[in-house]
Amino acid sequence: MPDKFRRQKDREKMSDRHLKDNETVKNAYAGWVSFYDYTFGVVSQVGRKHAVRTINRRKGKVLEVGVGTGMSLQHYEKHLEIYGIDISPEMLERAEKRKNIKGLSHVKELKEMSACTLDYPDNYFDVVVGMYLITVVPDPNKVMQELRRVCKPGGELMLVNHFSTEKGLRGWVEHKMIPLSDKIGWHPVFPIDNVLGYEGLKLVGQKSLRPAGVFTMLRFRKVDKEAVETLGKKEGLNMPEDEKAVA
Ligand SMILES: C[S@@+](CC[C@H](N)C(=O)[O-])C[C@H]1O[C@@H](n2cnc3c(N)ncnc32)[C@H](O)[C@@H]1O
């Protein structure tokens, strides 16, 4: 079966699994909230900081989808306008507290919202980023489409995530963890292919991150040739050189 059709079929199957609805995800994160920052929060910090350093080289409006307890917020530079959304009120409450304690005036909005139905206009953000999000949401296909929709043509969509492998001990452990998805709040088996090949999203960067390459940062450019040409003339689009081109 050609790659394009196989991916489409896989994407349709993606929602037919554990973590079927937003309520299950919300419950999982209500349970996580008090120890998130000291557990997964620590393990995932390298990837988070790396992504924010990359975003700090951009300009304009940044949407962080699934902002969680806001562990990234203090690392964004002040020339950016940061918007954060999350489905979990408990996680967001922590993010709000962090924003206030640290006086992060460039964080413009922290809002309860589902990544599946973003309440923002089309082509609105210069950067859209989801860190440790795409394996958590009930419908990753819908979320990818929403992230693409709200990103400006010429803008950047970024994912930092664990992607599964079919090989070795790691692959075996990931498969064994599937029944735990509802409890841990993410899908351990989620191949990188699930987020590749979306129309209008050109992969421009792929980097393995510490610890031990478990996490990967993916950078996509939203390409919409006509709109880039028109908008680019009007606004002088912020299109930096790619950090590392992907063959
Ligand atoms: C593993 S945490 C990552 C949090 C944060 N990005 C970080 O780096 O620490 C996943 C977050 O995604 C949020 N989430 C899950 N499903 C969501 C959805 N459909 N819409 C918005 N946020 C969602 C969870 O509530 C949780 O805060």
The ligand as a Gaussian input file, in Angstrom:
#p B3LYP/6-31G(d) Opt

LIG

0 1
 C        2.673000      15.353000      29.499000
 S        1.832000      16.833000      29.828000
 C        2.935000      18.031000      29.095000
 C        2.769000      19.396000      29.706000
 C        3.752000      20.464000      29.234000
 N        3.694000      20.613000      27.787000
 C        5.157000      20.151000      29.667000
 O        6.070000      20.257000      28.846000
 O        5.359000      19.854000      30.836000
 C        0.491000      16.794000      28.664000
 C       -0.465000      17.957000      28.844000
 O       -1.397000      17.927000      27.753000
 C       -2.668000      18.268000      28.257000
 N       -3.704000      17.756000      27.336000
 C       -4.074000      16.490000      27.137000
 N       -5.064000      16.405000      26.224000
 C       -5.315000      17.669000      25.842000
 C       -6.228000      18.246000      24.927000
 N       -7.079000      17.512000      24.202000
 N       -6.225000      19.577000      24.791000
 C       -5.373000      20.359000      25.493000
 N       -4.485000      19.858000      26.376000
 C       -4.445000      18.546000      26.554000
 C       -2.699000      17.586000      29.633000
 O       -3.706000      18.118000      30.444000
 C       -1.289000      17.875000      30.124000
 O       -1.213000      19.080000      30.814000

